[in-house]
Amino acid sequence: EKADRAELVTVARTAQAPEVRREAVKAMTARSLEISSPERIGLYQEVLVEVVTTDAAAAVREIAASGIQDKKVLSDLFETFSDEHMRRSLLGSIVNIEVLARTVQNDPSPSTRKAAVLRISNFARSSVAARDALHAAAKGDSDPEVRKAALSFNIDQSVCVDVARSDVDPEVRSHAVEFIRSMDVLADIAAKDPDPQVRADALACYTTI
């Protein structure tokens, strides 16, 4: 068994073909979940972290990342990566609210910020920091798709109202209107918004409340 373990580690580290390394990494990931020996788990986890940071193939790195069990290690790795695809693949495993909030606020990629919005929304009901990140993204992100995504998970009516009244993008205003439950606000928007579609959407929401 020890020889088999050593061979698996060697293949994961040195095999020339990415698909061979990938299969070795998959096997290590599975074994990390099955075995109870801290020493063996530690060896596999150490190699998985090494593969995530050094392997040339994105598919191999992603498989390795999926097997890392220490959430702090994952968060630390996430913040060291500049590769957009790798950051997005890791987001689903990140549970550190501060890391997610920084990603929502600062990541240069709109698609990664949007993915971070979706991830941090899972914590919005229990975390003030998560809610604050969503509010800030809904009101201030430079990308309209990110603002719309943040609105979809916003539990603060005042934020939805602010966005519906002031966002520069009519599509974002229309999206915000969908979450407003005040008939007075909807009536005001239906009467005053400069965009006919936003006015129509506000009126439609008004009639369904």
C-alpha positions as CSV (number, residue, x, y, z in Angstrom):
1,E,0.0,0.0,0.0
2,K,2.8,2.4,0.8
3,A,4.5,1.7,-2.5
4,D,1.2,2.3,-4.3
5,R,0.8,5.6,-2.4
6,A,4.3,6.7,-3.4
7,E,3.6,5.7,-7.1
8,L,0.4,7.7,-7.1
9,V,2.2,10.8,-5.8
10,T,5.0,10.4,-8.3
11,V,2.6,10.1,-11.2
12,A,0.6,13.1,-10.1
13,R,3.8,15.1,-9.9
14,T,5.8,13.9,-12.9
15,A,3.7,12.2,-15.5
16,Q,4.1,13.9,-18.9
17,A,0.6,13.4,-20.1
18,P,-1.9,15.8,-18.4
19,E,-4.7,13.2,-18.5
20,V,-2.5,10.7,-16.6
21,R,-1.7,13.3,-13.9
22,R,-5.4,14.1,-13.7
23,E,-6.3,10.5,-13.0
24,A,-3.7,10.3,-10.3
25,V,-4.9,13.5,-8.7
26,K,-8.5,12.2,-8.9
27,A,-7.4,9.0,-7.1
28,M,-5.7,11.0,-4.4
29,T,-8.8,13.2,-3.9
30,A,-11.0,10.1,-3.5
31,R,-8.5,8.4,-1.1
32,S,-8.3,11.6,1.0
33,L,-12.0,11.2,1.7
34,E,-11.9,7.4,2.3
35,I,-8.9,7.0,4.7
36,S,-8.7,7.9,8.3
37,S,-5.0,8.1,8.9
38,P,-4.0,11.8,9.4
39,E,-0.5,11.1,8.1
40,R,-1.8,9.7,4.8
41,I,-4.4,12.4,4.4
42,G,-1.7,15.0,5.1
43,L,0.5,13.6,2.4
44,Y,-2.2,13.6,-0.2
45,Q,-3.4,17.1,0.8
46,E,0.2,18.4,0.6
47,V,0.6,17.0,-2.9
48,L,-2.8,18.4,-4.0
49,V,-1.8,21.9,-2.9
50,E,1.5,21.5,-4.8
51,V,-0.4,20.4,-7.9
52,V,-2.8,23.3,-7.7
53,T,0.1,25.8,-7.5
54,T,2.4,24.2,-10.0
55,D,0.7,22.0,-12.6
56,A,0.6,23.4,-16.1
57,A,-2.8,22.0,-17.0
58,A,-5.9,23.8,-15.8
59,A,-8.0,20.7,-15.7
60,V,-5.4,19.0,-13.4
61,R,-5.3,22.0,-11.1
62,E,-9.1,22.1,-10.8
63,I,-9.3,18.5,-9.8
64,A,-6.6,19.0,-7.3
65,A,-8.4,22.1,-5.8
66,S,-11.6,20.1,-5.5
67,G,-9.8,17.7,-3.2
68,I,-8.3,20.2,-0.8
69,Q,-10.2,19.8,2.5
70,D,-8.8,22.8,4.5
71,K,-11.0,25.8,3.8
72,K,-8.4,28.2,5.0
73,V,-5.8,26.8,2.6
74,L,-8.3,27.1,-0.2
75,S,-9.0,30.7,0.7
76,D,-5.3,31.5,0.8
77,L,-4.7,29.8,-2.5
78,F,-7.7,31.6,-4.1
79,E,-6.3,35.0,-3.2
80,T,-2.9,34.1,-4.8
81,F,-4.3,33.2,-8.2
82,S,-4.6,35.7,-11.0
83,D,-6.0,33.2,-13.5
84,E,-9.7,34.0,-13.9
85,H,-10.8,30.5,-14.7
86,M,-9.1,29.1,-11.7
87,R,-10.5,31.7,-9.4
88,R,-14.0,31.0,-10.6
89,S,-13.6,27.2,-10.2
90,L,-12.5,27.7,-6.5
91,L,-15.3,30.1,-5.6
92,G,-17.8,27.4,-4.8
93,S,-15.6,26.1,-2.0
94,I,-14.8,29.4,-0.4
95,V,-16.6,30.0,2.9
96,N,-14.6,33.0,4.2
97,I,-16.9,36.0,4.0
98,E,-14.1,38.5,4.0
99,V,-12.4,36.8,1.0
100,L,-15.7,36.6,-0.9
101,A,-16.5,40.3,-0.1
102,R,-13.1,41.4,-1.4
103,T,-13.7,39.4,-4.5
104,V,-17.2,41.0,-5.0
105,Q,-15.6,44.4,-4.6
106,N,-12.2,44.2,-6.2
107,D,-11.9,41.4,-8.7
108,P,-11.1,42.9,-12.2
109,S,-13.3,40.4,-14.0
110,P,-17.1,41.1,-14.1
111,S,-17.9,37.4,-14.5
112,T,-15.8,36.5,-11.4
113,R,-17.5,39.3,-9.4
114,K,-20.9,38.0,-10.5
115,A,-19.9,34.4,-9.4
116,A,-18.7,35.8,-6.1
117,V,-22.1,37.6,-5.7
118,L,-23.8,34.2,-6.2
119,R,-21.5,32.5,-3.7
120,I,-21.7,35.2,-1.0
121,S,-25.5,35.3,-1.3
122,N,-25.6,31.9,0.5
123,F,-24.5,33.7,3.6
124,A,-26.6,36.9,3.4
125,R,-29.2,35.9,5.9
126,S,-26.7,35.2,8.7
127,S,-23.8,37.6,7.9
128,V,-24.0,41.4,7.9
129,A,-20.7,41.5,5.9
130,A,-22.3,39.4,3.2
131,R,-25.3,41.6,3.0
132,D,-23.2,44.8,2.9
133,A,-21.2,43.3,0.0
134,L,-24.4,42.6,-1.9
135,H,-25.8,46.1,-1.2
136,A,-22.6,47.7,-2.4
137,A,-22.5,45.6,-5.5
138,A,-26.1,46.3,-6.3
139,K,-25.6,50.0,-6.0
140,G,-22.1,50.6,-7.2
141,D,-20.6,47.8,-9.4
142,S,-19.5,49.1,-12.8
143,D,-21.1,46.1,-14.6
144,P,-24.9,46.0,-15.0
145,E,-25.0,42.2,-14.9
146,V,-23.2,42.2,-11.5
147,R,-25.6,44.8,-10.2
148,K,-28.6,42.8,-11.4
149,A,-27.2,39.6,-9.8
150,A,-26.7,41.4,-6.5
151,L,-30.2,42.7,-6.6
152,S,-31.6,39.2,-7.0
153,F,-30.2,38.2,-3.6
154,N,-30.8,41.5,-1.9
155,I,-33.0,41.4,1.2
156,D,-33.1,45.1,1.8
157,Q,-36.0,46.9,0.2
158,S,-34.3,50.3,0.6
159,V,-31.5,49.2,-1.7
160,C,-33.9,48.0,-4.3
161,V,-35.7,51.3,-4.2
162,D,-32.5,53.3,-4.5
163,V,-31.4,51.3,-7.5
164,A,-34.8,51.5,-9.1
165,R,-34.8,55.2,-8.8
166,S,-31.2,56.1,-9.6
167,D,-29.4,53.4,-11.7
168,V,-28.2,54.7,-15.0
169,D,-29.1,51.5,-16.8
170,P,-32.9,51.0,-17.6
171,E,-32.5,47.2,-17.5
172,V,-31.1,47.4,-14.0
173,R,-33.9,49.7,-12.9
174,S,-36.5,47.3,-14.3
175,H,-34.8,44.4,-12.5
176,A,-34.9,46.3,-9.2
177,V,-38.6,47.1,-9.7
178,E,-39.4,43.4,-9.5
179,F,-38.3,43.3,-5.9
180,I,-40.2,46.4,-4.7
181,R,-43.2,45.7,-2.5
182,S,-44.3,49.3,-1.9
183,M,-47.3,50.3,-4.0
184,D,-46.5,54.0,-3.5
185,V,-42.9,53.6,-4.8
186,L,-44.0,51.5,-7.8
187,A,-46.7,54.1,-8.6
188,D,-44.1,56.8,-8.5
189,I,-41.7,55.0,-10.7
190,A,-44.5,54.0,-13.2
191,A,-45.4,57.7,-13.5
192,K,-41.9,59.3,-13.5
193,D,-39.2,57.0,-14.8
194,P,-37.8,58.4,-18.1
195,D,-37.7,54.9,-19.7
196,P,-41.0,53.6,-21.0
197,Q,-40.1,49.9,-20.3
198,V,-39.2,50.7,-16.7
199,R,-42.5,52.5,-16.3
200,A,-44.4,49.6,-17.8
201,D,-42.6,47.1,-15.6
202,A,-43.3,49.2,-12.5
203,L,-47.0,49.3,-13.5
204,A,-47.1,45.6,-14.0
205,C,-45.6,45.0,-10.6
206,Y,-48.0,47.5,-9.0
207,T,-51.0,45.6,-10.4
208,T,-49.8,42.2,-9.1
209,I,-49.3,43.3,-5.5
